């Protein structure tokens, strides 16, 4: 095989990877390596293939080989940083970012990739600078503008974020995520709204594009709500959500089995003799049903000088999954629950702390506000006996409606219940039962906070929070809305406003449309 043959194979492999034809690209790379075993880009392309197949360990190893054979390629470091950030090796990812930046790549894709990594690490200010560099090179790339808009939103730069989302839509009207993101940023009025544009876009979404329809329906429903058209908004939401639920083939029985399995492993005393020697008291877990006020409490606590937020971390679930060594595709399922009795809880506590503590490690405490950690309360207490756990409680009808009308991470299976109002109500009932179970075991060690009480009497409830976390009073906690640090959750807009009761009792605006779930929740004693 001549040098020219290898060059042609290399070009072909690059093109195939860009087209997503990974099997053919893999074959080309193997042919190259059979003649040139140290060919750096063949290893790098194989790493990209592994990344797209979600084979993270393999991707890391292949990119490391590429770097060792070419220490001056910023693209290798950029994608190395990306994979490291995806497996929660945040400090290593930051080192890789800095190495890439030192090499001053002119490539737009490198700057965009590095910016995405920095955004994942919470450094949105540097991310914005790099997104803008990428856009300067490729001003008509809608993905770059979308990524820029997301970081601007997290930073609270809402006007600039709106402009960036509008730019995305002007470049590619069927970039559906931009429509839903834009709708969340602004309050539509009779004089200024995008309803007609969204209605036209909805007619153009193909029947097979379920996620596209979902984004447009949520955007349209949000704008209709702003105009007081609650019946129309609910109908549009049901149109998008029902199509998604059908695609997922989800039933509430799947979650019923999961909740039952969690309780069972504690009830049969499988873990009674398992204790942890992990003594850290740094983690503060803020959890509860999604949309119950977890971001608000996270924001209050992280406004304290001794507390830093790590956002919605999945680290506890991920580290538990690793230790159970189960081969199932889901982070938490019945196989994983059954394997919990074999793990070392000291190791779990240490691994979680190491993976989660902030990259800038100056705070005495850190807040992990992944709502779904409520599934793991018993395991958190086993692994991290000195951790604080705060459970948010909110009026059940408001929670159900808010879950149904919020577009969570699409295709993240733990939010599958949110595409159906009845499923939301049943899931909430499961949540309430599980909270009663945890309270029966750990009542004196958990703090439950009512969202409604927090809004009605903020100073009193914030003092409860701080006392429980063994923190002194600071006025910044009461003025949490002035906190300039980024927020990357579904409540990123709301928590930059002073405490208000705007969302309390929202469900009552929908009239008889919610009678069915109201009746169900009443029958469960939750109303």
FENPE-V558138 format. One line per field, one symbol per residue. phi: phi as a letter, one per 40 degrees, with the letter a starting at -180 (. if undefined). A space follows every 10 residues. Layout:
# FENPE-V558138
phi->???
This chain:
# FENPE-V558138
phi->.cdccccccc cccccccccg cccccdcccc ccccbbcbcc cccccccccc cccgcccccc cccccdccca cbbccccccc ccccccbgcc ccccccdccc cccfcccccc cccccccccc cgcccccddc dccccccbcb ccccccccdc cccccgcccc cdcccccdcc cacccccccc cccccbccbc cbabcccccc cccccccccc cccdcccccc ccccddcgcc ccccccdccc ccccccccfc bcdccdcccc ccccccccgd bcccbbcccd bccbcbaidd gbhccccdcc cccccbbbcb gccccccccc ddccgccccc cbaccccccc cccccccccc cccccbdddc ccccbbbbbc dccccbdccc cccbccccbb bcbadccccd cccccbccdc gcccbcccca cccdcccccc dccccccccc cbdcbbbbbc ccccccbdcc ccccdccccf bccbcdccbd ccccccbbbc bcccccbdda bdccgddccc fccbdccccc ccccgbb
